[in-house]
Amino acid sequence: MKKLLSVLVAFGAVFITHSIAHASDGDLDSTWGGTGVVISAHNDPSVAYVIANYPDDRVLAVGSITEGPSSRILVNRFLNDGTFDTTCNSTGEFIDTVNDAIASDVVVLPDGSFVITGQMQINSKGTLFLAKFTSTCNVDTTFGDNGLATYFAGDSTSGTALALQSNGSIVVAGYEYLSFSDGGAQRILITRFTATGILDNSFVNNGAFISSSSEEGQARDLVINDVGEIIFVGSIAGSGATDLALVGRLSNTGHLDTTFANDGYFIDGLGGDPQFDSVAQRANGNFVAVGSYAEISADSSKNILVVCLTSAGLFDTECGPDGWGYFGGRRGVDTFTKSVVITDDGFIILGGITFPVFGEPANPYVMRLDHTANLDTSFAQNGVWTDSSLIGRIYSVSIQNDGRIIGSGEIDSQGTLSLGIIRLANTVTVTTTSTTVAPVVTTTSTIAPATTIASNQLPATGHDENDLMFAVAFFGIGCLLLGLRRRVLR
């Protein structure tokens, strides 16, 4: 299997000779909580599934706290140094004491208010919800029904991601389980609400798009392009136990855009078992979708999947002639990419989890790729930051106004997984120019340009008979994370 790996040749030597002159790039930022890590510890487990920039260089983290059998919405807001922002509910924290709910995504509005989505239990059934908060982290009772808006159909619904359209409408991606009488299958769900929290009946089928019986799956993330079209990513059920990676595009009215990919959908098994978890749009209108990938074998591990697509839904050859690939690791370690963001200067930032199948705890990681989706070896340790002392996971990454990287998730604190946020230095100065559709990145003297790899290192189908390439890729990524915690990225 071919791998998407920069500096594939002599990877071990590059790792050993990585210059300490650029050590600050990708290191934990000690101005954040004194160590680069801030943990909001509670007596019960807590997690931040999403992180967002907030006005005045503050940081907003949203997720849930588990109290016995129930989960509560958890909101934390921090100042730029990692201390609690007490203008948020007087303490820097809001915990919902009424609803059994998990928050999955957030969008911050221009006035500092914010809207979250997720799943809430209503009458013992999972229900997609929106909740709006004021800039002081109090529920905005003018939104929806006393601060809440919901969408329920079938046996259950859930919101996984949301985005704003230019008129303030709120688009939510997720999934719906059909009722038993309709087959009970999971379907992709895209709904739209007005800015005031009312289901928008002008959007496709009375406010909701649901995939057909041939697309059983879920949407996990979405973006809205400059003309209001909705691009969503996720997965659908393939043959047997495998998934198919899926990207779809809807018009502003919620109808499948048949000019995109193949009648509105990009669907591809990539020769294995892929799924998308996150998507980010490039400055030129193309986008990058990331997730996980496994080869078709009984003992295969999950690997980091990166797919570059054009605005038309075709493989983007800016990321090599085939437009996609994966970063492989050693057997027995699953690596999940949960979030992607693209910086203004074209770097691709990934965040996720390395998770050994047996024996060892999970660790968070952040990876930086250049605009061709190859590892930027000037960042952290050959393009990857991880920390063996931190047991936990990253679910969301974002870029602050000054370029620093923030990531949220859960980190072990005295035996309890608690809401945790890391911040990494990201001081590279890059200018982006373009003479063709694909941008050309030129760097200042503060960082060496990313190494260019041979075009045949990006797979088109996921199939490869080149055992030598497989062995070298395994060795390279193995050295990287074995040196940190005897762990690799899959």
Sequence and secondary structure as in RCSB ss.txt:
>XXXX:A:sequence
MKKLLSVLVAFGAVFITHSIAHASDGDLDSTWGGTGVVISAHNDPSVAYVIANYPDDRVLAVGSITEGPSSRILV
NRFLNDGTFDTTCNSTGEFIDTVNDAIASDVVVLPDGSFVITGQMQINSKGTLFLAKFTSTCNVDTTFGDNGLAT
YFAGDSTSGTALALQSNGSIVVAGYEYLSFSDGGAQRILITRFTATGILDNSFVNNGAFISSSSEEGQARDLVIN
DVGEIIFVGSIAGSGATDLALVGRLSNTGHLDTTFANDGYFIDGLGGDPQFDSVAQRANGNFVAVGSYAEISADS
SKNILVVCLTSAGLFDTECGPDGWGYFGGRRGVDTFTKSVVITDDGFIILGGITFPVFGEPANPYVMRLDHTANL
DTSFAQNGVWTDSSLIGRIYSVSIQNDGRIIGSGEIDSQGTLSLGIIRLANTVTVTTTSTTVAPVVTTTSTIAPA
TTIASNQLPATGHDENDLMFAVAFFGIGCLLLGLRRRVLR
>XXXX:A:secstr
     TT TTHHHHHHT  GGGTTTTSB TTTTTTSEEEE  SS EEEEEEEEETTTEEEEEEEEEETTEEEEEE
EEE TTSSB TTTTTTTEEE SS  EEEEEEEE TTS EEEEEEEEETTEEEEEEEEE TTS B TTTTBTTEEE
E  SSEEEEEEEEE TTS EEEEEEEE  GGGT  EEEEEEEE TTS B TTTTBTTEEE  TT BEEEEEEEE 
TTS EEEEEEEE STT EEEEEEEE TTS B TTTTBTTEEEE TTSEEEEEEEEE TTS EEEEEEEE SSTT 
  EEEEEEE TTSSB GGG SS EEEE   TTEEEEEEEEEE TTS EEEEEEEEESSSS  EEEEEEE TTS B
 TTTTBTTEEE TT  EEEEEEEE TTS EEEEEEEEETTEEEEEEEEE     EEEE SSSS EEEE TTS   
    GGGS SSS    HHHHHHHHHHHHHHHHHHHS    
